[in-house]
Amino acid sequence: MNNDASENREKFTKKIIVQKEDIDVNGHVGNIRYLEWFIDIAVAHSDSLGLGFDALKKFNRTWVAREHNIAYKQSALLGDELLLNTWVQSVKKAQSIRQYELLNAKTGKIICEGWTNWVFVEIETYRPQKIPEEFISKYMQITSR
């Protein structure tokens, strides 16, 4: 099954306040921190749907990242309040593209945006497995707007 998201895809949002430990030697949020935030919100979103790592272990399945992409637009600085959004863009057999959008809460400007290609695999073998339809329906929710 191949599902593509529309503009009405339901987004999962997390508020972030930039802390001292997020800042790199250049005085702004470091590149690795953005990726960590992206992974953290992906996990939180799955958990909120009842599809977190503990739930997946019961099925002998997990998600592994195949590819990450991040486009940096502006710097985030110490004390900035950020809004991180994520949603599942598309699902195809054993892969899922998850989108991310990080905004400055005060200005509404995009700090960075990106996506991850996640692969649904069997835990012992890491062989790709078909994503169950009930998982797809939870991830691909549409807002009522």
TANOR-V668979 format. One record per pair of residues at least 6 apart in sequence whose C-alpha atoms are under 7 Angstrom apart, sorted by the first residue. I is the first residue (numbers start at 1). J is the second residue. D is the distance in Angstrom with one decimal. If there is no record, write none. Layout:
i:I j:J d:D
i:I j:J d:D
This chain:
i:1 j:92 d:5.6
i:1 j:93 d:5.9
i:2 j:90 d:6.8
i:2 j:91 d:5.4
i:2 j:92 d:4.6
i:3 j:90 d:5.1
i:3 j:91 d:5.3
i:3 j:92 d:6.9
i:4 j:89 d:5.9
i:4 j:90 d:4.5
i:5 j:89 d:4.9
i:5 j:90 d:5.9
i:8 j:142 d:5.7
i:8 j:143 d:5.7
i:9 j:87 d:6.9
i:9 j:141 d:6.4
i:9 j:142 d:4.7
i:9 j:143 d:6.0
i:10 j:87 d:6.6
i:10 j:141 d:5.8
i:10 j:142 d:5.1
i:10 j:143 d:4.9
i:11 j:85 d:5.9
i:11 j:86 d:5.5
i:11 j:87 d:5.0
i:12 j:45 d:6.3
i:12 j:85 d:5.5
i:12 j:86 d:5.3
i:12 j:87 d:6.3
i:13 j:83 d:6.7
i:13 j:84 d:5.5
i:13 j:85 d:4.5
i:13 j:86 d:6.6
i:14 j:83 d:5.9
i:14 j:84 d:5.2
i:14 j:85 d:6.6
i:15 j:82 d:5.8
i:15 j:83 d:4.7
i:15 j:84 d:6.3
i:16 j:81 d:5.8
i:16 j:82 d:5.0
i:16 j:83 d:6.2
i:17 j:79 d:5.9
i:17 j:80 d:5.7
i:17 j:81 d:4.6
i:17 j:82 d:6.1
i:18 j:77 d:6.6
i:18 j:78 d:5.1
i:18 j:79 d:4.9
i:18 j:80 d:5.4
i:18 j:81 d:6.5
i:19 j:78 d:5.8
i:19 j:79 d:6.3
i:20 j:78 d:6.3
i:22 j:29 d:5.3
i:22 j:30 d:6.4
i:22 j:33 d:6.3
i:23 j:29 d:4.4
i:23 j:30 d:5.8
i:23 j:78 d:6.8
i:24 j:30 d:4.9
i:28 j:75 d:6.1
i:28 j:76 d:5.7
i:28 j:77 d:4.9
i:28 j:78 d:7.0
i:29 j:75 d:6.8
i:29 j:76 d:5.5
i:29 j:77 d:6.1
i:38 j:100 d:6.7
i:43 j:52 d:6.5
i:46 j:52 d:5.0
i:49 j:138 d:6.7
i:53 j:62 d:6.6
i:56 j:62 d:5.9
i:60 j:122 d:5.8
i:60 j:123 d:5.5
i:61 j:120 d:6.9
i:61 j:121 d:5.5
i:61 j:122 d:4.5
i:61 j:123 d:5.1
i:62 j:120 d:5.9
i:62 j:121 d:5.5
i:62 j:122 d:6.5
i:62 j:123 d:6.0
i:63 j:118 d:6.1
i:63 j:119 d:5.5
i:63 j:120 d:4.7
i:63 j:121 d:6.1
i:64 j:118 d:5.6
i:64 j:119 d:5.3
i:64 j:120 d:6.7
i:65 j:116 d:6.8
i:65 j:117 d:6.0
i:65 j:118 d:4.6
i:65 j:119 d:6.2
i:66 j:117 d:5.5
i:66 j:118 d:5.8
i:66 j:119 d:6.5
i:67 j:116 d:5.6
i:67 j:117 d:5.2
i:68 j:115 d:5.9
i:68 j:116 d:4.4
i:68 j:117 d:6.5
i:69 j:114 d:5.2
i:69 j:115 d:5.3
i:69 j:116 d:6.3
i:70 j:112 d:6.8
i:70 j:113 d:5.8
i:70 j:114 d:4.2
i:70 j:115 d:6.7
i:71 j:112 d:5.5
i:71 j:113 d:5.4
i:71 j:114 d:5.9
i:72 j:111 d:6.4
i:72 j:112 d:4.4
i:72 j:113 d:6.8
i:73 j:110 d:6.4
i:73 j:111 d:5.2
i:73 j:112 d:5.2
i:74 j:111 d:4.7
i:74 j:112 d:6.8
i:75 j:111 d:6.2
i:76 j:111 d:6.6
i:81 j:104 d:6.2
i:81 j:105 d:5.5
i:82 j:102 d:6.7
i:82 j:103 d:5.5
i:82 j:104 d:4.7
i:82 j:105 d:5.0
i:83 j:102 d:5.7
i:83 j:103 d:5.1
i:83 j:104 d:6.4
i:83 j:105 d:5.7
i:84 j:101 d:5.8
i:84 j:102 d:4.4
i:84 j:103 d:6.4
i:85 j:100 d:5.6
i:85 j:101 d:5.1
i:85 j:102 d:6.3
i:86 j:98 d:6.9
i:86 j:99 d:5.5
i:86 j:100 d:4.5
i:86 j:101 d:6.5
i:87 j:98 d:5.8
i:87 j:99 d:5.5
i:87 j:100 d:6.9
i:88 j:97 d:6.0
i:88 j:98 d:4.3
i:88 j:99 d:6.1
i:88 j:139 d:6.1
i:88 j:140 d:6.3
i:89 j:97 d:5.4
i:89 j:98 d:5.4
i:89 j:99 d:6.0
i:90 j:96 d:5.7
i:90 j:97 d:5.3
i:91 j:97 d:6.5
i:93 j:130 d:5.1
i:93 j:131 d:6.0
i:94 j:119 d:5.7
i:94 j:120 d:5.2
i:94 j:128 d:5.8
i:94 j:129 d:5.3
i:94 j:130 d:4.6
i:94 j:131 d:5.4
i:95 j:117 d:6.7
i:95 j:118 d:5.6
i:95 j:119 d:4.5
i:95 j:120 d:6.1
i:96 j:117 d:5.7
i:96 j:118 d:5.2
i:96 j:119 d:6.4
i:97 j:115 d:6.6
i:97 j:116 d:5.7
i:97 j:117 d:4.6
i:97 j:118 d:6.3
i:98 j:115 d:5.3
i:98 j:116 d:5.3
i:98 j:117 d:6.6
i:99 j:114 d:5.9
i:99 j:115 d:4.3
i:99 j:116 d:6.7
i:100 j:113 d:5.4
i:100 j:114 d:5.1
i:100 j:115 d:5.8
i:101 j:112 d:6.2
i:101 j:113 d:4.4
i:101 j:114 d:6.6
i:102 j:110 d:5.9
i:102 j:111 d:5.5
i:102 j:112 d:5.4
i:102 j:113 d:6.0
i:103 j:109 d:5.5
i:103 j:110 d:4.4
i:103 j:111 d:5.3
i:104 j:110 d:6.4
i:104 j:111 d:6.4
i:119 j:128 d:6.5
i:120 j:128 d:5.6
i:120 j:129 d:5.7
i:120 j:131 d:6.5
i:121 j:127 d:5.2
i:121 j:128 d:4.2
i:121 j:129 d:5.1
i:122 j:128 d:6.5
i:122 j:129 d:6.4
